[in-house]
Amino acid sequence: MFNGSIPEKCDGPIDLPDIHPGAFENMLRYIYMDARNETARNAFPTMVCADKYDLSILVDRCFNCIFTHLTVKIGDANRYIMLLEDRR
């Protein structure tokens, strides 16, 4: 995408149909400010965007955010199931 023929002067926005705007914003925030803005809600689209542009560190950060969130939710579900079983 970046190595192809793109006119020097662009008359409008560049369309990235397969990238979520918030994910692209998170990627730019990471590139320019080394800022983290991954949440459980936006980590997966950000990870897909980072993978497309070969930003392995950001991919790892997003993966860890997703994994941590899933671990917490699974742990909550397991505790709830144990409480239900104790009531029997």
Residue pairs with C-beta under 8 A, 6 or more apart in sequence:
16 24
18 52
19 45
19 48
19 49
19 52
20 42
20 45
20 49
22 42
22 45
22 46
23 42
23 45
23 46
23 48
23 49
24 49
26 37
26 38
26 42
26 46
26 49
27 46
27 49
27 50
27 53
27 55
27 58
29 35
29 37
30 36
30 37
30 50
30 55
30 58
30 61
31 55
36 61
38 46
38 61
38 62
38 65
39 65
40 65
40 66
40 69
43 62
43 63
43 65
43 66
43 69
44 62
44 66
46 58
46 62
47 58
47 59
47 62
47 63
47 66
50 56
50 58
50 59
50 62
51 59
